[in-house]
Amino acid sequence: MNTEIIGKLVETVRERKRNPQDDSYTCKLLEAGENKLVKKLGEENAEFIRAFLKESDESVAGEAADIIYHMVVALEYRGVEFEAVLGVLENRFGKSGIRK
């Protein structure tokens, strides 16, 4: 499994935030603000659910990739580092979400 691609994605989004480019979709999302980002996250989530229920595995993977990309952009917009998300996931290993 190539998990390095997540790091590349995060670094690319951070670079676009630091050095905006006119022809960058990422920059356009960051400039559009939180309402646009929330709308995009909702749209991408709906598309993932639709693909999950009715489409090919390839479509599901593509929609999952879209969610991850838009989530990373939203996190960067808010100033929440992706490393913090990974830290939360790491802390959850070995703990049951069912048992209290």
CYANA upper distance limits for C-alpha pairs under 8 A (distance plus 0.5 A):
  3 THR  CA      7 GLY  CA      8.01
  4 GLU  CA      8 LYS  CA      6.92
  5 ILE  CA      9 LEU  CA      6.61
  6 ILE  CA     10 VAL  CA      6.68
  7 GLY  CA     11 GLU  CA      6.60
  8 LYS  CA     12 THR  CA      6.53
  9 LEU  CA     13 VAL  CA      6.74
  9 LEU  CA     69 TYR  CA      8.01
  9 LEU  CA     72 VAL  CA      8.45
 10 VAL  CA     14 ARG  CA      6.68
 10 VAL  CA     72 VAL  CA      7.03
 10 VAL  CA     82 PHE  CA      7.78
 11 GLU  CA     15 GLU  CA      6.55
 12 THR  CA     16 ARG  CA      6.73
 13 VAL  CA     17 LYS  CA      6.74
 13 VAL  CA     26 THR  CA      7.25
 13 VAL  CA     72 VAL  CA      7.98
 13 VAL  CA     73 VAL  CA      6.88
 13 VAL  CA     76 GLU  CA      7.91
 14 ARG  CA     18 ARG  CA      6.74
 14 ARG  CA     76 GLU  CA      7.38
 15 GLU  CA     19 ASN  CA      6.38
 15 GLU  CA     20 PRO  CA      8.43
 16 ARG  CA     20 PRO  CA      5.56
 16 ARG  CA     21 GLN  CA      7.45
 16 ARG  CA     24 SER  CA      8.26
 16 ARG  CA     26 THR  CA      7.28
 16 ARG  CA     27 CYS  CA      6.52
 17 LYS  CA     27 CYS  CA      7.05
 17 LYS  CA     30 LEU  CA      7.69
 17 LYS  CA     76 GLU  CA      8.41
 20 PRO  CA     24 SER  CA      8.10
 20 PRO  CA     27 CYS  CA      6.20
 21 GLN  CA     27 CYS  CA      6.96
 22 ASP  CA     27 CYS  CA      7.83
 22 ASP  CA     28 LYS  CA      8.26
 23 ASP  CA     27 CYS  CA      8.49
 24 SER  CA     28 LYS  CA      6.87
 25 TYR  CA     29 LEU  CA      6.76
 26 THR  CA     30 LEU  CA      6.75
 26 THR  CA     73 VAL  CA      7.58
 27 CYS  CA     31 GLU  CA      6.52
 28 LYS  CA     32 ALA  CA      6.51
 29 LEU  CA     33 GLY  CA      7.30
 29 LEU  CA     36 LYS  CA      7.54
 29 LEU  CA     37 LEU  CA      7.13
 29 LEU  CA     73 VAL  CA      8.16
 30 LEU  CA     37 LEU  CA      8.36
 30 LEU  CA     73 VAL  CA      7.61
 30 LEU  CA     74 ALA  CA      8.31
 30 LEU  CA     77 TYR  CA      6.62
 32 ALA  CA     36 LYS  CA      6.37
 32 ALA  CA     37 LEU  CA      8.06
 33 GLY  CA     37 LEU  CA      6.87
 33 GLY  CA     77 TYR  CA      8.31
 34 GLU  CA     38 VAL  CA      6.49
 34 GLU  CA     74 ALA  CA      8.17
 34 GLU  CA     77 TYR  CA      8.26
 35 ASN  CA     39 LYS  CA      6.65
 36 LYS  CA     40 LYS  CA      6.61
 37 LEU  CA     41 LEU  CA      6.62
 37 LEU  CA     70 HIS  CA      7.99
 37 LEU  CA     74 ALA  CA      6.63
 38 VAL  CA     42 GLY  CA      6.72
 38 VAL  CA     74 ALA  CA      8.44
 39 LYS  CA     43 GLU  CA      6.69
 40 LYS  CA     44 GLU  CA      6.51
 40 LYS  CA     70 HIS  CA      7.71
 41 LEU  CA     45 ASN  CA      6.52
 41 LEU  CA     67 ILE  CA      7.19
 41 LEU  CA     70 HIS  CA      6.79
 41 LEU  CA     71 MET  CA      7.49
 42 GLY  CA     46 ALA  CA      6.70
 43 GLU  CA     47 GLU  CA      6.70
 44 GLU  CA     48 PHE  CA      6.63
 44 GLU  CA     63 GLU  CA      7.36
 44 GLU  CA     66 ASP  CA      7.00
 44 GLU  CA     67 ILE  CA      6.13
 45 ASN  CA     49 ILE  CA      6.75
 45 ASN  CA     63 GLU  CA      8.50
 45 ASN  CA     67 ILE  CA      6.98
 46 ALA  CA     50 ARG  CA      6.68
 47 GLU  CA     51 ALA  CA      6.62
 47 GLU  CA     63 GLU  CA      6.99
 48 PHE  CA     52 PHE  CA      6.45
 48 PHE  CA     60 VAL  CA      6.70
 48 PHE  CA     63 GLU  CA      5.41
 48 PHE  CA     64 ALA  CA      6.69
 48 PHE  CA     67 ILE  CA      8.25
 49 ILE  CA     53 LEU  CA      6.72
 50 ARG  CA     54 LYS  CA      6.53
 50 ARG  CA     55 GLU  CA      7.86
 51 ALA  CA     55 GLU  CA      5.06
 51 ALA  CA     56 SER  CA      7.57
 51 ALA  CA     59 SER  CA      6.54
 51 ALA  CA     60 VAL  CA      5.68
 51 ALA  CA     63 GLU  CA      7.76
 52 PHE  CA     56 SER  CA      8.37
 52 PHE  CA     57 ASP  CA      8.28
 52 PHE  CA     60 VAL  CA      6.00
 55 GLU  CA     59 SER  CA      6.60
 55 GLU  CA     60 VAL  CA      7.39
 56 SER  CA     60 VAL  CA      6.91
 57 ASP  CA     61 ALA  CA      6.69
 58 GLU  CA     62 GLY  CA      6.73
 59 SER  CA     63 GLU  CA      6.68
 60 VAL  CA     64 ALA  CA      6.60
 61 ALA  CA     65 ALA  CA      6.68
 62 GLY  CA     66 ASP  CA      6.87
 63 GLU  CA     67 ILE  CA      6.84
 64 ALA  CA     68 ILE  CA      6.79
 65 ALA  CA     69 TYR  CA      6.65
 66 ASP  CA     70 HIS  CA      6.67
 67 ILE  CA     71 MET  CA      6.44
 68 ILE  CA     72 VAL  CA      6.68
 69 TYR  CA     73 VAL  CA      6.87
 70 HIS  CA     74 ALA  CA      6.63
 71 MET  CA     75 LEU  CA      6.60
 72 VAL  CA     76 GLU  CA      6.68
 72 VAL  CA     82 PHE  CA      7.58
 73 VAL  CA     77 TYR  CA      6.64
 74 ALA  CA     78 ARG  CA      6.81
 75 LEU  CA     79 GLY  CA      6.54
 75 LEU  CA     80 VAL  CA      5.50
 75 LEU  CA     81 GLU  CA      7.09
 75 LEU  CA     82 PHE  CA      7.49
 76 GLU  CA     80 VAL  CA      6.37
 76 GLU  CA     81 GLU  CA      7.07
 76 GLU  CA     82 PHE  CA      8.41
 80 VAL  CA     84 ALA  CA      7.59
 81 GLU  CA     85 VAL  CA      7.64
 82 PHE  CA     86 LEU  CA      6.92
 83 GLU  CA     87 GLY  CA      6.61
 84 ALA  CA     88 VAL  CA      6.83
 85 VAL  CA     89 LEU  CA      6.87
 86 LEU  CA     90 GLU  CA      6.56
 87 GLY  CA     91 ASN  CA      6.69
 88 VAL  CA     92 ARG  CA      6.89
 89 LEU  CA     93 PHE  CA      7.29
 92 ARG  CA     96 SER  CA      8.50
 96 SER  CA    100 LYS  CA      8.28
